[in-house]
Amino acid sequence: MADKLNVIELQNLELKLGYSFQNLKLLDQALTHRSYGAIHNERLEYLGDSILGMIIAKDLYDRFPKCPEGDLTRMRSTLVRETMLAQIAREFGIGNNLRLGPGELKTGGFRRDSLIADAVESIIGAMFIDTNEDFPRVRQVVLSWFKTRLETIKPDANQKDHKSTLQELLQSQHKALPIYKVEEIKGSDNDQIFVVSATCEGVPVQSGQGSSRRRAEQEAAGKVLEILQSKAKK
C-alpha cells in the first residue's frame, strides 16, 4: 500500500472524483502504470473501458430518442476518445498522482494524454470492483464527470476525429493529403510509444506521440489542423 503521504493524496483525489473507496488499494492500483511494478492498472483499464462505453452509450440513447445509430456512435466516440478523457484527467489532477517507473518519469509520462486517459478508465474499473459491481452507483459518478459535455454535445455537430477533419479540409482546398511517417518507436515491446510525423503543404512538419500509431497520427493531425485553422482566421 502507498505510504502515508500518498494516502492523503489519494483521499484528496477521491474528493475531486466524488467517490470514496472502501478499498483504497484499488485506487492506488488504478493509478499505477506497468512501468512502476508488477501490480499495475492494465486489467482495470480493460474493465473500465467497457463500463464507460456502456454508460455513455445508454445516456446518449435516452437523451436523443430520435437519433439514428450512426449519430449516437459518433457522439459516443467523441466523448470517450483519448483527448476527452485526458481533459477530464487534468481537471482532477490525475497526472500528479500517477505511479510511474523511472523511464516514464524522465519522459514526462504524467503529462501524456494516453497515460492519464488510461488512468481514468482504470479508476472506473476500480470503482466497479470496489462497489461490488454496483453499476448504478458507478454510472452516477461517471455521469457527473461528463455532465457538462453531455449537455452540450449535439448530434449534428462535427464529431469527426482530427485525421478525418484534416483530410476533408485539405480535399475541399484541392490540396495534397498529409503524409504520416513513424519516426521512432520508444520503450519495450509491451509498452511502446510511437512518434509519428505529419507532413502537409504549407505547414511545418508536426509530430505526435501515443501508445499506438493511430493515436500518434491523430495527435500530429490535430496540430496540423490547429495551424491551418489559425491561418484561416487571420
Sequence and secondary structure as in RCSB ss.txt:
>XXXX:A:sequence
MADKLNVIELQNLELKLGYSFQNLKLLDQALTHRSYGAIHNERLEYLGDSILGMIIAKDLYDRFPKCPEGDLTRM
RSTLVRETMLAQIAREFGIGNNLRLGPGELKTGGFRRDSLIADAVESIIGAMFIDTNEDFPRVRQVVLSWFKTRL
ETIKPDANQKDHKSTLQELLQSQHKALPIYKVEEIKGSDNDQIFVVSATCEGVPVQSGQGSSRRRAEQEAAGKVL
EILQSKAKK
>XXXX:A:secstr
   HHHHHHHHHHHHHHT   SSHHHHHHHTB TTT SS SHHHHHHHHHHHHHHHHHHHHHH TT  HHHHHHH
HHHHHSHHHHHHHHHHHTGGGG B  HHHHHTTGGG HHHHHHHHHHHHHHHHHHTTS HHHHHHHHHHHSHHHH
HH  TTS    HHHHHHHHHHHTT    EEEEEEEEEETTEEEEEEEEEETTEEEEEEEESSHHHHHHHHHHHHH
HHHHHHHH 
